[in-house]
Amino acid sequence: ADPHANVLTAAPARKPLMIAPEADRMEAARLISRYDLLAVAVVDGPGHILGIVTVDDVIDAIVEESTEDAQKFGGMEAIDEPYLRIGFGEMIKKRAGWLCALFLSEMLTATAMQSYQSELEKAIVLTLFIPLIMSSGGNSGSQATSLLIRSLALHEVRLRDWWRVAVREVPTGIVLGSILGLIGIVRIALWQTMGLFDYGPHWGLVAATVGATLIGIVTFGSLCGSMLPFVLKRIGFDPASASAPFVATLV
C-alpha cells in the first residue's frame, strides 16, 4: 500500500476487530482465541484507541477465571491467594458458609425420609441402597452441570437453548440410569445366588425396585443438573456457582 495512505485503506473490507474498555476480560479472551490474534485493540465509543490486550494478558485472565470457577464448583468461595499463604481463619471463613448451607439443605432429606418410615419398615433391606441411589443422582447431576457451565462460558450454548439441552438430557439420563440400574440388579442377583448376602424371599422385587429407582434418580439428576446453570444465569448469578455439592444436595 501507499506509505502515505491511511491505515484503513490497506485493511480488509470487514470491520476491524476491537473491544470496548468496559468489556469483560473473558470476552477479550474469546475474541483472541476465536480469531487467533496476538492482540486486540481496546477502542472507546468515538473510535479512539486506548490500548491493546495481548495474548499474555489473556492467559493470566483465563488462569485466574478458571481457578475461581474450579473453587466455586467445589462448593466454596473463591480465594485470591495461593493455598499455603491463606490464613487459617480466612480458610474457615471461605469454606464454612457453603458447608453450613449444604448441611441445612441436606436435613430436608431426613425430613422426607421420615414420611416414608412405615414403607421402609416393611422392606428395611431397601435402606441399604439409599446412599448408593442418592449418590448416583448427585453424580449424574454434577456431570450435567459441569458440561453446561463450560458450554455457557464458551458460548457454545445460550439461554434460549435450554429446551434443546432438556430434550437431550432426558433420554441421556434414562440410558445412563438404565446402565446403572442393570449393574445394581446384577449385583443383587449375584450376592443372593452366591450366598454373600440374603436380601430376603422377595430379592427379585428388591432388585427391580433398585433398578427402577436408579433410572428415575439419574434422569432427574441429569435434568436438574443441566437446567440449574441456565436458571442461575437467567437471574443474574454466575453459573459456576452451581457447585457439585450443591447439585448433589438438590438432587
N, C-alpha and C positions, 0 to 999 in steps of 0.2 A: 504493500500500500504506500501511498504518498506519505513521506515522513512528516509533512506539514499538515496532513489531513487530521480531522477529528477521529478519536479512537472508535467511535460508533460506526464510522464508515467502513472500518475493517472488521467489525463484529458480525456475527451471524444474524440472520433476519429475526430470530426469536428474541424475546425479551431477556436481557442479561439476568443470570441467577443472582439473587440478593436476598438479604434477610433484614427485618426490622430490628432496631435495638431492644424493643420490648419483648421480642420472641423468646420462647423457652430455649434453653441450651440444647435440649434433645431435638428440637426442630432443626437447629443447625447441624446436629449430628446426622439426622435423617437425610438432609439435603446433601451433605458431603458424601455420605455413603451411597445414596441413590445415583449421583452423577459422577462418582469417582473423582472428586475435586481435591485439590491440595489446600484450598482456602475458599472462603465465600465472603463477599463484600457485605458489610453492615451499612445500610443506607436509611436515612430518615425520610419523612413524608415528602418534602420537596425534592428529594433525589440527591441530597448531598451525602457523599461517602464519609462515614465516621471512623472506619477502620476495617479490619478483617478478622475473621475467625479461622484459625488454622487447624490442620489435622491434629496436632499435638494438644491443642486446646480441647478439641472434641473428645479425644481419647481420655483426657482427665475427667471430663464431664460424664462420659459413659461409665467409667470405672466407679465414680462417686455415686451415680444414679443406680447402677446395678447393685452396688454394695448396700445401699439404702433399701432397695426393693427386696433383696435377699433377707435382710434383717426383719423387715416388715412381714414377709411371708413366713418367717419362722415364729411369728407371734410376739414381737417386742417392738419398742420404739427404736427408731434409727439412732445410732450412735455416731459421733463426729470424730472420735479418736481411735487409734489402734487399740486392740483388746487389752494388751498388757499395760497400757497407760491410763486406762479408765479407773477411777477411784471405786472402792468397794460400795460406798453409799450410792454413787451415781449408777453403778451396775444394777443394784437392787431396785432403784427408782425406775430404771428403764424396763425392767422385766416384771416387777411385781404387779403393776397395773393390769397388764394383759392377763397374767395368770389368775388374778383375783376375779376378773370379769369372766374368764372362761370357766373357772371353778363354780361361780354362782350360776352360770348358764347350765352347767352340767348337773347341777342339783335338780333341774327340771326333769332329768332322766329318771331320777329316783321317784319323783312325784308321779310321773307317767306309769312307771312300773308298779307302783302301789295300787293303781286302778285295775291291774290285771293279776292281783295276788291270788285270787281264787282259781283262775285259769292255770296259773303256774303251779299251784299246789297239786293239781290233777296230773301234771306231767312235769315233775320237778327236774327231770333229766334235760329238759329244754334250756334251763338256766345255764347249763354248761356251755352252750353255744352263743349266749348273748354277747360276751366280749368279742368273739370271733366275728359275729354278724355286724356289730356296731363298727368295729374297726374296718371291715371291708367297705361299708358305706362311706366312712370317713376317707378311706384311701382313694376310692373312686372319685369322690367329690374333690379331693385335693389335686388329683391328676387333671381333672377338667378345669379347675380354677387356674392351675399353673399354665396350662395351654392357652387359656383365654386371656390371662393377664399379659402374656408375652405377645399374643396376636394383636391385642388392643394397643400395646406400646409401639409395635412396629407398623400400626395402621393396616394390618392385613385384614382385619375386620373392623367394622364401625358399629355405632349404636343401632343403626337401622337393620343390621344383620342378625339381631338377636333371635328372630324366629327361624332363620336358616340354621343357626347353631343348635337351637332346641330340637329342630327336626332331625339333625344329625345325632345329637346326644341320646335321644330316647332309644332308637334301635341299637346304638352302640352300648348303652347301659344294659339293655336286655341281653345282648350277646355276651358281654363281659360277665354279667350276673349268672347267665346260664353256664358259662365255663366254671365259675367258682362254685355254683350250685352242684354241678356234676362232680367236682372234686370232693365237695362235702359229703355227697351221697355215697360215693365210692369209699371214702374214709370210714364212714359209719358202718357200711356193709362189711368192710374188711375187718374192722375191730370186733364186730359182732361175731362173724363167722370164724375168726381166728381165736376167739375166746379172750381177747385182750381187755374187753370191757363189755358189760352186759347193759344194753340200753332198754331192756325190758321186752315183754312179749310183742309190743307194738313198735319195734325198732324200725320197721319199714315206714310207718307213718311219721316217725320222728325224722327219718332221713328225708322224706318228701317235704315235710314242713320246713326243715332247714334249707333244702334246695330252693323251694319256692320263695322263702323269705330273702335269701341272698339275691335272687333275681329282682325282687321288689326294692330292696335297700340299695343295691348297686345302681339300678336305674334311677331311683330317686336321688341318690348322691350325685350321679353324673349330671342330672338335670339341674339340681340346686347349685352345684359347684360351677357349672358353666354360666348360669344366669347371674350369680352373685356379682362378678366383676361389672356386668352391664348395669346392674342396679346401682352399685356404688358410683360408677362413672356418671350415670344419669343424674344423681342427686348431688354431684359435685365433689365426691371423695376420690382419692387415689385408688384405682382398682387393686393396687398392690397391698392395700390394707386388708384384703380378703386373705388373711393368713391361713396356712394349712391347719393349725389347731382350731381356728375359728370355724372353718368349713367342717371339720370333723365333729366339732361340738354341735353345730347347727344340724347336721345330718343325724 
